[in-house]
Amino acid sequence: MPPAVAGAVRVALLGDIVGKVGRRAARSVVEPLRRAGVVLLAANAENASGGNGCTAREARELLDAGFDVLTMGNHVWKYKDLLPVLEADLRVLRPLNFPPGTPGRGQASFDLPGGGRLLVVNLIGRTRLEPTGCPFRTMDVLLVEAGGPGPDPPCDGTAPRPAVLVDFHADATAEKHALRWYLDGRVTAVLGTHTHVQTSDAEVTPRGTGYVTDIGCCGAWPSVIGFDPPPVLARYLTLRPHPYVPAEGPGRAEGAVVDFDPHTGRCLAAWTIRVA
């Protein structure tokens, strides 16, 4: 991993953690990432328990392993024992654009070494997922409250912005690309999760926003997005329900790393990682 630019802050987000093997793979990269200069380490944990949802126990396991913040997605309500954790622990997030009154919170602010703060935001898409609030307009409200630029006129990226890292848990590539354009120059980075398939489009836009369509997953490999292939194949071949089962075997961890200027919120570098 390249050394960070002088004065830059390095943060990382790991993709959807799938089951026991995924948790093991995620834990295995905590120390290497810390040694590489990562000061804030996040992970999407919505599939951490049996490949669907996250229990309070698994959330605690990941936090105790050294993760600073856990994000979620459409499976966040699978286990009721996570609800008190969402309410009480500022480090465990659910999508911000869920309806008002939903337990928990969708954002958390963290102090950075040397001063400044980073806001981590969890959003969920609406294409092919359950209806919920608009992620685009939700970010408008959040950024205005944080003292950042609004959508009009279009931001040219030259003005300082709040340091904001967005986990956009969405199914549609187009919806992720659209949010990248909408938040360009207004946030530090938009990193996609949910599909479990890492894309090769990591970039820093000319306006200084880091972007990856999907940062991948932490799970067994080889597999089908972290799951045992036979039930998945049976589902496609018979069109009958077959429960997905997390695969066993060697694991690999995928995610993305972002370097940014803590004074301007501008992304300086963004790239994906894969550790087997």
C-alpha positions in Angstrom: 0.0 0.0 0.0 1.5 3.4 -0.9 2.4 5.8 1.9 -0.1 8.6 2.5 0.5 12.1 1.2 2.0 14.3 3.8 -0.8 15.7 5.9 -3.4 13.4 4.5 -5.7 11.2 6.6 -6.2 7.6 5.6 -9.5 5.8 6.2 -10.9 2.4 5.0 -14.3 0.7 4.5 -14.6 -3.1 4.1 -17.4 -4.5 2.0 -20.3 -6.6 3.2 -19.0 -9.2 5.7 -20.6 -12.6 5.0 -20.9 -15.1 7.8 -18.2 -16.6 10.0 -15.6 -16.8 7.3 -16.2 -13.2 6.4 -15.8 -12.1 10.0 -12.5 -14.0 10.2 -11.3 -12.4 7.0 -12.3 -8.9 8.1 -10.6 -9.4 11.5 -7.4 -10.6 9.8 -6.8 -7.2 8.0 -7.4 -4.9 11.0 -3.8 -4.8 12.1 -2.3 -4.7 8.6 -4.5 -1.7 7.7 -3.6 0.0 11.0 0.1 -0.5 10.2 -0.6 1.0 6.7 -1.8 4.2 8.3 -5.6 3.7 8.4 -6.8 5.9 11.3 -10.5 5.1 10.9 -11.7 1.6 9.9 -15.3 0.9 9.0 -17.1 -2.2 7.7 -20.5 -3.1 6.4 -21.8 -5.8 8.7 -25.3 -6.4 7.5 -24.5 -10.0 6.5 -22.2 -10.8 9.3 -24.5 -13.3 11.0 -25.1 -16.3 8.9 -25.0 -14.2 5.7 -28.2 -12.3 6.5 -28.4 -9.7 9.3 -26.2 -9.0 12.2 -26.7 -10.0 15.8 -25.6 -7.9 18.8 -22.9 -10.6 19.5 -21.4 -10.3 16.0 -21.5 -6.5 16.1 -19.6 -6.6 19.4 -17.1 -9.1 18.0 -16.3 -6.8 15.2 -16.0 -3.7 17.3 -13.8 -5.5 19.8 -11.6 -6.6 16.9 -10.8 -3.0 16.2 -13.4 -1.6 13.8 -14.4 2.0 14.6 -17.8 1.9 12.9 -20.2 -0.6 11.4 -22.7 0.2 8.7 -25.7 -1.8 7.7 -28.2 -2.2 4.8 -31.5 -3.9 3.9 -31.0 -6.8 6.3 -30.5 -4.6 9.4 -33.8 -5.7 11.0 -33.2 -9.4 10.8 -32.2 -9.8 14.5 -34.2 -8.0 17.2 -31.3 -8.0 19.6 -29.4 -5.5 17.4 -32.1 -2.8 18.1 -30.7 -1.8 21.5 -27.3 -1.7 20.0 -28.5 0.7 17.2 -30.0 2.9 19.9 -27.2 3.0 22.3 -23.9 2.6 20.4 -22.9 5.5 18.2 -20.6 3.3 16.2 -23.3 1.0 14.8 -25.3 2.7 12.0 -28.4 1.9 9.9 -29.3 3.8 6.7 -29.9 7.5 7.3 -32.8 7.7 4.8 -35.0 5.2 6.7 -38.3 6.7 7.8 -38.4 9.1 10.8 -38.8 7.3 14.1 -36.6 4.3 12.9 -34.4 3.0 15.8 -30.8 4.1 15.7 -29.0 6.7 13.5 -27.5 6.9 10.1 -24.4 9.0 10.7 -21.6 9.3 13.2 -18.8 11.9 13.7 -15.3 10.9 14.6 -12.3 12.9 15.8 -9.3 12.8 13.6 -5.6 12.7 14.7 -4.3 16.3 14.6 -7.7 17.8 14.7 -10.8 17.9 12.5 -13.6 15.4 12.2 -14.9 12.8 9.8 -18.6 12.2 9.3 -19.5 8.6 8.3 -22.9 8.3 6.6 -24.9 5.1 5.8 -27.3 5.4 2.9 -29.5 2.8 1.2 -30.7 2.9 -2.4 -34.3 2.5 -3.7 -33.9 0.6 -6.9 -34.9 -3.1 -6.4 -35.0 -2.5 -2.6 -37.7 -1.7 -0.1 -39.2 1.8 -0.6 -37.6 4.4 1.7 -36.6 8.1 1.8 -34.7 9.7 -1.1 -30.9 9.2 -0.5 -30.2 12.3 -2.7 -32.3 14.7 -0.8 -31.4 13.2 2.5 -27.8 14.1 1.8 -28.9 17.6 0.8 -30.3 18.2 4.3 -27.4 16.6 6.0 -24.8 18.6 4.2 -26.5 21.9 4.7 -26.8 21.1 8.4 -23.1 20.3 8.4 -22.2 23.6 6.7 -21.5 22.1 3.4 -22.5 23.1 -0.1 -26.0 22.5 -1.3 -27.0 21.1 -4.8 -27.6 24.6 -6.4 -25.6 26.0 -8.0 -23.5 22.9 -9.0 -20.4 22.7 -6.8 -17.1 23.2 -8.6 -15.2 21.4 -5.8 -12.9 24.3 -5.0 -14.5 25.4 -1.7 -13.8 23.4 1.5 -16.4 20.8 2.3 -17.1 18.7 5.4 -15.1 15.5 5.5 -17.8 13.0 4.8 -17.5 9.3 3.9 -20.6 7.7 2.5 -21.4 4.0 2.4 -24.1 3.8 -0.3 -25.8 0.4 0.1 -27.5 0.1 -3.2 -28.3 -2.6 -5.9 -28.4 -0.5 -9.1 -25.1 0.6 -10.6 -26.9 3.5 -12.2 -28.2 4.7 -8.9 -24.7 4.6 -7.4 -23.3 6.5 -10.4 -26.0 9.1 -10.1 -25.2 9.7 -6.4 -21.5 10.0 -7.4 -22.5 12.8 -9.8 -24.9 14.4 -7.3 -22.4 14.6 -4.5 -19.4 15.3 -6.6 -17.3 18.0 -4.9 -19.6 18.0 -1.9 -18.3 15.0 0.1 -15.0 13.2 0.5 -16.0 9.8 -0.9 -18.9 7.7 -2.0 -18.3 4.0 -1.7 -20.8 1.5 -2.9 -21.8 -1.7 -1.1 -24.5 -4.5 -1.4 -23.7 -6.5 -4.6 -20.6 -8.2 -3.0 -18.8 -7.9 -6.4 -15.8 -5.5 -6.4 -15.7 -3.2 -9.3 -12.6 -1.8 -11.0 -13.7 1.8 -11.3 -12.0 3.4 -8.2 -11.4 7.1 -9.0 -11.0 10.6 -7.6 -13.2 13.0 -9.5 -11.8 16.3 -10.8 -13.9 17.9 -8.0 -12.1 15.8 -5.4 -14.6 13.1 -4.5 -13.5 9.5 -4.2 -15.7 6.9 -5.7 -16.1 3.1 -6.2 -19.3 1.5 -7.5 -18.9 -1.5 -5.2 -16.1 -2.3 -2.9 -16.8 -6.0 -2.7 -17.3 -8.3 0.3 -15.5 -10.2 3.0 -16.2 -13.9 2.8 -15.2 -17.3 1.6 -13.6 -17.7 -1.8 -14.3 -19.5 -4.1 -18.0 -19.0 -3.7 -21.0 -17.1 -5.1 -20.8 -13.7 -3.5 -19.7 -15.4 -0.2 -22.3 -18.2 -0.3 -22.1 -21.9 -1.0 -22.7 -22.5 -4.7 -25.0 -25.6 -4.7 -28.1 -23.9 -3.1 -27.5 -20.8 -5.3 -27.4 -22.9 -8.4 -30.5 -24.9 -7.3 -32.4 -21.7 -6.9 -31.6 -20.6 -10.5 -32.1 -24.0 -12.0 -35.4 -24.8 -10.4 -36.8 -21.3 -9.7 -37.7 -22.6 -6.2 -36.6 -21.1 -2.9 -33.3 -22.4 -1.6 -31.8 -20.7 1.4 -28.4 -19.2 0.8 -25.7 -20.7 3.1 -22.4 -18.9 3.7 -19.6 -20.8 2.1 -16.8 -22.4 4.1 -13.1 -22.5 3.3 -10.4 -19.8 2.8 -11.6 -16.2 3.2 -10.7 -13.0 1.5 -11.3 -9.4 2.5 -12.3 -6.6 0.1 -12.8 -3.0 0.6 -11.5 0.5 -0.3 -9.0 2.9 1.1 -9.3 6.7 0.9 -6.7 9.4 1.6 -8.1 12.9 2.1 -7.1 16.4 3.2 -8.7 16.9 6.6 -8.7 20.7 6.2 -10.6 20.8 2.9 -12.4 17.4 2.9 -11.0 16.8 -0.6 -10.1 13.2 -1.5 -6.5 12.8 -2.6 -6.5 9.1 -3.5 -8.9 6.2 -3.5 -8.3 2.5 -4.4 -9.8 -0.9 -3.7 -8.1 -3.7 -1.7 -8.3 -7.4 -1.8 -6.5 -9.6 0.8 -6.8 -13.4 0.6 
